Amino acid sequence: MCKRLLIVGCVALLATACASQNKVQAPSPALVLQSPALGQPMNVAQLPAWTAYTVFADGTGLPQGHGTAAQGAQVYGNQCVQCHGAAGKGGVAGAVAGPVLPRAEWIKSTRPAHTTGQYWPYATTVFDYIRRAMPANAPGTLSNNEVYALTAYLLAEQGVIQSDQEMNPQTLPAVNMPNRDGFVRNPQVPAAGH
């Protein structure tokens, strides 16, 4: 009888332990508020510089500068080819040049391409992204002329602009990206200027 009670007790204890491990609990507030310790908080003095760094789809915020695809090819060879591969066809990082698929085909793809012509509805946001995030090992270190040149190079590789066309604050906003109509504006977000 004592053995039977001991076995029943052990089974009950084991069942309780298993049930408590399967129960999903909300994380404690201390865990939710913990920072991943990336970067550092922005102070008020940095705010004007950060907002001045923003480029909008219509070209507002583009800095002075200029560049061509030929100049961009040199910058690409020095700064980008090691990650994005020859002619932007992909390497350890994804391809930045390639075919532009029709919207219906692109959104059904299990792994849609994020090439310059496919993924970006505005050439100005290509510029903005490169200036903020590239090269990955030293973001924000390229000059405005280098960023214009890289943008021109990628657009020319996609066949969006002629290879001798200069990109600058006037010409870049006028570029019509091939998949611009493949994006739908969220009606919950007010349009710029409203």
C-alpha positions as CSV (number, residue, x, y, z in Angstrom):
1,M,0.0,0.0,0.0
2,C,2.8,2.4,0.9
3,K,4.6,1.6,-2.4
4,R,1.3,2.3,-4.3
5,L,0.9,5.7,-2.6
6,L,4.5,6.6,-3.3
7,I,4.0,5.8,-7.0
8,V,0.8,7.7,-7.2
9,G,2.4,10.6,-5.4
10,C,5.4,10.6,-7.8
11,V,3.1,10.5,-10.9
12,A,1.0,13.4,-9.5
13,L,4.2,15.4,-8.8
14,L,5.5,14.7,-12.3
15,A,2.1,15.6,-13.9
16,T,2.1,18.9,-12.0
17,A,5.7,19.7,-13.1
18,C,4.9,18.9,-16.7
19,A,1.7,21.0,-16.6
20,S,3.5,24.0,-15.2
21,Q,6.2,23.9,-17.9
22,N,3.6,23.9,-20.6
23,K,1.7,26.9,-19.2
24,V,2.6,30.1,-21.1
25,Q,3.1,33.0,-18.9
26,A,3.4,36.6,-19.8
27,P,6.9,38.0,-19.5
28,S,7.5,40.1,-16.4
29,P,7.5,43.9,-16.9
30,A,11.2,44.0,-16.2
31,L,11.8,41.7,-19.2
32,V,9.5,43.6,-21.5
33,L,11.2,46.9,-20.7
34,Q,14.7,45.6,-21.0
35,S,16.7,47.1,-23.9
36,P,18.7,44.8,-26.2
37,A,21.6,47.2,-25.5
38,L,22.0,48.3,-29.1
39,G,23.0,51.8,-29.9
40,Q,22.4,54.6,-27.5
41,P,19.5,56.9,-26.7
42,M,19.3,60.0,-28.9
43,N,19.6,63.3,-27.0
44,V,17.7,66.5,-27.8
45,A,20.8,68.1,-29.4
46,Q,21.0,65.3,-32.0
47,L,17.3,65.6,-33.1
48,P,17.7,68.5,-35.6
49,A,20.6,66.6,-37.4
50,W,18.6,63.4,-37.5
51,T,15.5,65.1,-39.0
52,A,17.6,67.0,-41.5
53,Y,18.9,63.7,-42.7
54,T,15.5,62.5,-43.9
55,V,14.7,62.3,-47.6
56,F,11.1,62.0,-48.7
57,A,9.6,60.3,-51.8
58,D,9.1,63.7,-53.5
59,G,12.8,64.6,-53.1
60,T,12.3,66.9,-50.1
61,G,15.5,66.7,-48.0
62,L,17.9,65.6,-50.8
63,P,21.3,67.2,-50.2
64,Q,23.4,68.9,-52.7
65,G,25.6,66.6,-54.8
66,H,25.6,64.6,-58.0
67,G,26.9,61.4,-59.5
68,T,26.8,59.1,-62.6
69,A,26.7,55.4,-63.0
70,A,30.3,55.3,-64.1
71,Q,31.3,57.0,-60.9
72,G,29.0,54.7,-59.0
73,A,30.6,51.6,-60.5
74,Q,33.9,52.6,-58.9
75,V,32.3,53.2,-55.5
76,Y,30.4,49.9,-55.9
77,G,33.6,48.1,-56.6
78,N,35.3,49.6,-53.5
79,Q,32.4,49.5,-51.1
80,C,29.6,47.1,-52.2
81,V,30.8,44.2,-54.4
82,Q,32.1,42.1,-51.4
83,C,28.6,41.8,-50.1
84,H,26.2,42.3,-53.1
85,G,28.4,40.6,-55.8
86,A,29.4,41.5,-59.3
87,A,26.9,43.9,-61.0
88,G,24.7,43.7,-57.9
89,K,23.6,40.1,-58.7
90,G,24.0,38.9,-55.1
91,G,26.7,37.6,-52.8
92,V,26.7,37.1,-49.0
93,A,24.0,39.9,-49.1
94,G,21.1,39.9,-51.4
95,A,21.0,40.9,-55.0
96,V,20.4,44.6,-55.6
97,A,19.9,44.3,-59.4
98,G,17.8,41.8,-61.3
99,P,14.6,41.4,-63.3
100,V,11.4,43.3,-62.3
101,L,8.5,40.9,-62.0
102,P,4.9,41.8,-62.5
103,R,3.3,42.6,-59.1
104,A,1.0,39.6,-59.1
105,E,4.0,37.3,-59.6
106,W,6.3,39.1,-57.2
107,I,3.9,39.1,-54.2
108,K,3.1,35.4,-54.6
109,S,6.8,34.5,-54.6
110,T,8.0,32.5,-51.6
111,R,11.1,34.6,-51.5
112,P,10.4,37.9,-53.4
113,A,13.4,39.7,-54.7
114,H,14.4,43.0,-53.1
115,T,16.3,44.4,-56.0
116,T,16.4,48.1,-56.6
117,G,13.9,48.1,-59.4
118,Q,11.5,45.7,-57.7
119,Y,11.5,46.7,-54.1
120,W,11.7,50.5,-54.2
121,P,8.8,52.6,-55.4
122,Y,10.8,55.8,-55.4
123,A,14.4,56.5,-56.4
124,T,14.7,59.0,-53.6
125,T,14.2,56.3,-51.0
126,V,17.0,54.2,-52.6
127,F,19.2,57.2,-52.0
128,D,18.0,57.7,-48.5
129,Y,18.5,54.0,-47.6
130,I,22.0,53.9,-49.0
131,R,23.0,57.1,-47.2
132,R,21.6,55.8,-43.9
133,A,22.6,52.1,-43.9
134,M,25.4,51.4,-46.3
135,P,28.0,50.1,-46.3
136,A,26.9,47.8,-43.6
137,N,30.2,47.9,-41.8
138,A,30.3,51.7,-41.8
139,P,26.9,53.2,-42.4
140,G,26.6,56.9,-43.0
141,T,30.3,57.2,-44.1
142,L,29.7,57.8,-47.9
143,S,29.7,61.3,-49.2
144,N,26.6,62.7,-50.9
145,N,28.3,62.5,-54.3
146,E,29.2,58.8,-53.6
147,V,25.5,58.1,-52.7
148,Y,24.2,59.8,-55.8
149,A,26.7,57.9,-57.9
150,L,25.8,54.6,-56.3
151,T,22.1,55.3,-56.8
152,A,22.8,56.1,-60.4
153,Y,24.8,52.9,-60.8
154,L,22.0,50.7,-59.4
155,L,19.3,52.5,-61.4
156,A,21.4,52.0,-64.6
157,E,22.0,48.4,-63.8
158,Q,18.3,47.9,-63.5
159,G,17.8,49.7,-66.9
160,V,15.8,52.5,-65.1
161,I,18.0,55.3,-66.3
162,Q,20.6,55.7,-69.0
163,S,24.2,55.0,-67.8
164,D,25.3,58.6,-68.6
165,Q,22.5,60.3,-66.8
166,E,23.5,62.3,-63.8
167,M,21.6,61.9,-60.6
168,N,21.2,65.1,-58.4
169,P,18.5,66.7,-56.3
170,Q,16.6,67.7,-59.5
171,T,16.9,64.6,-61.6
172,L,16.5,61.9,-58.9
173,P,12.9,62.7,-57.9
174,A,11.9,62.6,-61.6
175,V,13.0,59.0,-62.0
176,N,10.0,56.7,-62.5
177,M,10.7,53.4,-60.8
178,P,9.4,50.3,-62.7
179,N,7.4,48.8,-59.8
180,R,6.0,52.1,-58.4
181,D,2.5,50.9,-59.1
182,G,3.2,47.6,-57.4
183,F,2.8,49.4,-54.0
184,V,-0.4,50.4,-52.4
185,R,-0.6,53.2,-49.9
186,N,-2.1,52.3,-46.5
187,P,-5.3,54.4,-46.2
188,Q,-4.7,54.5,-42.4
189,V,-1.6,56.7,-43.0
190,P,-2.2,60.3,-44.1
191,A,-0.5,61.3,-47.4
192,A,2.4,63.6,-47.2
193,G,1.4,67.2,-46.7
194,H,-2.0,66.4,-45.0
